[in-house]
Amino acid sequence: MSRSGPTPFGYRRKGDQLTSDPTDSEIRRKIFELFVSLQRQKAVADELGKLGFKTKSGSDFSSQMVGRILKDDLVLGRDANVE
């Protein structure tokens, strides 16, 4: 199965397959850890900023981006096209 569209945060494209990006995957794990304790997307985005984490484009994380990462099909186990 091929996953089209933008590459999800925490992954890289290798042909039509997605592979884990070690650096971004660490940030992705941090987002989940923070959400468990803070329970709010905005609080997670704010804390990521305080810790110095940035998006792939160098921007601060928004609460919307945190929400998209938390709800990503890959995380929920709905996409088996990842190595």
LINURWO-V209484 format. One record per pair of residues at least 12 apart in sequence whose ideal C-beta (glycine too) atoms are under 10 Angstrom apart, sorted by sequence separation. I is the first residue (numbers start at 1). GAP is how many residues later the second one is. D is the distance in whole Angstrom. If there is no record, write none. Layout:
i gap d
I GAP D
I GAP D
//
This chain:
i gap d
4 12 8
9 12 8
10 12 9
12 12 8
32 12 9
34 12 10
35 12 10
48 12 8
49 12 7
2 13 9
3 13 8
8 13 10
10 13 9
11 13 7
12 13 10
31 13 6
34 13 5
48 13 5
49 13 10
2 14 4
3 14 8
7 14 9
10 14 4
11 14 8
30 14 9
31 14 9
34 14 7
46 14 9
47 14 9
48 14 10
1 15 9
2 15 8
3 15 6
9 15 6
10 15 5
45 15 7
46 15 9
1 16 10
2 16 10
8 16 9
9 16 9
10 16 9
31 16 9
45 16 5
7 17 10
10 17 7
11 17 9
30 17 9
31 17 7
34 17 9
44 17 8
45 17 6
46 17 9
48 17 9
9 18 8
10 18 4
30 18 7
45 18 5
48 18 8
9 19 6
10 19 8
44 19 8
45 19 9
47 19 10
8 20 9
41 20 9
42 20 9
43 20 9
45 20 7
46 20 10
10 21 9
27 21 7
30 21 8
41 21 9
42 21 4
44 21 10
45 21 5
9 22 9
31 22 9
41 22 4
42 22 10
44 22 5
45 22 9
30 23 7
40 23 8
41 23 8
43 23 9
44 23 9
27 24 9
41 24 9
42 24 8
41 25 4
42 25 10
44 25 9
27 26 5
40 26 9
41 26 5
44 26 8
26 27 9
27 27 9
41 27 10
27 28 9
41 28 9
24 29 10
27 29 10
41 29 7
31 30 8
24 31 9
35 31 7
24 32 7
34 32 9
35 32 10
23 33 10
27 34 9
31 34 9
32 34 10
35 34 9
21 35 9
31 35 6
35 35 6
32 37 8
31 38 6
32 38 7
31 39 7
28 41 6
27 42 9
28 42 10
32 43 8
28 44 9
31 44 10
24 45 10
9 46 7
10 46 10
28 46 10
9 47 7
28 47 8
7 49 9
9 52 9
20 54 10
9 56 7
18 56 7
9 57 10
9 59 8
10 59 7
8 60 8
9 60 6
8 61 8
11 61 9
18 61 8
10 62 8
20 62 7
9 63 8
11 63 7
18 63 6
19 63 7
20 63 8
8 64 5
10 64 8
17 64 6
18 64 5
19 64 5
8 65 8
9 65 10
10 65 9
16 65 8
17 65 7
18 65 7
8 66 6
17 66 6
8 67 9
14 69 7
3 70 9
3 71 8
8 71 9
11 71 7
11 72 10
8 74 9
3 76 6
3 77 10
1 78 7
3 78 5
1 79 7
2 79 7
3 79 8
1 80 5
//
